[in-house]
Amino acid sequence: MMNLFDEEEVIRSYIRSERYEAEQNTVKEIAVRMIKAQKMTLEEIADCTELPLDFIRDLQTEIMQPS
């Protein structure tokens, strides 16, 4: 019985982790679109997406680098 509970908890934890990761990827994609639109400051984008400003700056650097 204890093993079943442990397995269920592991599965729940995995699902929470996957949902969080998907949410973070979505927020990152939104931030990239906002940076490309150049209608907001990086500080405003960080505030709206609740991502760290340093992360937003790094994204901008990635976006602006030629492929």
C-alpha positions, 0 to 999 in steps of 0.5 A: 500500500505504501508503494502505491502511494509513493508511485502516485505521489511521484506521478503527481510531482512529475505532472506538476513539473511538466505543467510548470515547464510548459508554462515557463516555455509559453511565458518565454515565447511571449517574452520573445514576441514582446521583445521582437515587437519593440513596443515595451521596455525590457523592464516592462516585459520583465514586469508583465511576464514575471521573468527576471530582467537579466533573463529578458536581457539574455533573451534579447541578446539571443534574438539579436544575434545573427543566425 
